[in-house]
Amino acid sequence: MSDELSHVRGDEAVMVDVGGKEITARVAVASGRVVLGDAARAAVADGAGPKGPIVETARLAGIMGAKRTADLVPMCHPLPLDHVDVAITPDDAGVRIVATVRVRARTGVEMEALAAVTAAALTVVDMTKALGHGASITDVRVDRKEGGRSGTWIRPEVSA
């Protein structure tokens, strides 16, 4: 890995020129959690809250978040995403969110996977806040990335 930062030129933040990079298949998987109170967890388990279907609305928000990442993160390149999958699974604490994003491009989709998880998590909070304001978004992270010059990377504590 180079000691030179690719997104910095002197005191300026810059967008990396990826024009010379090869187009390759790339995948990123990110995850996160939303910790919810009892009433909100019950609403998720029942499939609907005061604002409607919590999980489905959050899943769609996650897909939309991935598609709009370049509008939110200044140095991200707009990417023609091939696929976005957002899985939201209720658990004892609230919900677990896993986003998988695929693209054939010159740069990776880690930020898009993170944006998908975050948008879905924010939507769970919004959809359940009438049932209690104690929700917490936690553990948002990249778990896996594939493709590009650096190849495959898997977070050490995540199973393949």
N, C-alpha and C positions, 0 to 999 in steps of 0.2 A: 504494500500500500504506500502511495506517495505521501510525503510530508507536506506537499503543496495542497492547499484547499481549493477544490474545483469551483466553489461557489463564491469565491472572494477574489477581488482585484484591488489591492491596496485597501482603502477604507470602504469600498463599494461592494455590495452584494450583487452578484451577476448570475444570470441564467446560463447553465452549462450548454455549450454547443454540442449537440449529439449527432449532428449531421454526418459525421464520418464513421459513426458506429454502425455495426451490422444489425439488421433487423433479425431478431430472434424471438422465439416463444418464451414468454416470461409469466410466472405465476407468483402471487404472494398470498399468504394466509395470515390474517391478524385475528386477534380475539380480545374480548373484554367482558366485564361483568357489570350488572346493575344490581346493587344490593337494595332490597325493598322492604318496607314494613309489612306487617301481617295482612292488612286489608288490600294492599297493592298486589302482594303475592297471590292472594285468593282471587283477585280480579284477573290476573294473568292466567291462573289455572282454569278459571271459568271461561276464558276466551274473550271476555269483553269487559271494558271499564266504562267510566262515565262518558268518555269521548268516543267510544266505539271499540273495534277489535284491536287490542293492543299489539299483539305479536305481528299480525299481518301489516298493520300500519307501520310499525317499526322496521319490518323487513323491507317494505317498499322504500322507506326513507333511507335505509342503508344503501340500497341500489342507487337511488338518486344521489346520495352523498358521494359515492364512488365516481359517478359520472360527472360531478361538478367540482372535483378536487382542484383542478387548475384554477378555478374561480376563487378558491379559498386560500390556497397556499401559493404565495407569490412566485416561487422559483420552480414550480411543477410545470412540466410540459403537458399540454392537452393531449390525451391519448385516446385512440379509437378502441375502446375496450371490447374484447370479444365476448366476455362473460363475467357476470358478477353473481355470486351466490351468497346469500346472507341467511345463516341458520340461527334461530333464537330458541333456546331450550330453557324452560323453567327448571329451577333447582331449589334446594332448601333455603337459599339466601335471597333469591330473586330470579335473575335470568343470566345465562351465559350466551354471548354473541360470538359467532365465528363467521368471518367474511373471507371468501376466496375470490380472487380477481385474476383473470387471464387476459393476455394481450400478445400480439405480435408487434413488437416495436423496438426502438433503439434505446429505450430506457425502461426501468423497472416500474412495478405497480404497487410497491410497498405503501406509498402514501395513499393510494386509492383504497387499499384494503383497510388501512387505519381510518380513513375518512368514512368508509362504510360502517365500521364498527361504532365509531363515535356518533354518526348521524342516527344510527339505530338506537344507541344508548340514550341519546338526548330525547328521542321520540318516546322511548319507554318512560322516561322521567316525566315528560309532558303529558303523556296519556294517563299517568297514575297520580299526578300531583294533587288532584282533588281528594285522593284517598290518604294523603299524608305527605309531608314535605321532607322526610328524612332520607330520600333516595340518595345513593352514592354511586358514581361511576368509577370503577376501579380496574386496575390490571390491563389497561389497553396497551397492546404490544404486537409486534410482528413475531409470528411463530415460525414462519418458513418463507423462503424465497427461492425461486428457481430461475435459471436462465441468465443470459448476459455473461460478461467477462468473468465475474466472480463465481459463477456456477450456483450450486445448491448450498443453502445455509439453513440449518434447523436449530432453533433455540435449544440449548443443551437439555433443559428439563422437559422438553416436549417430545413425545414419542413420534417416530416417523409414521 
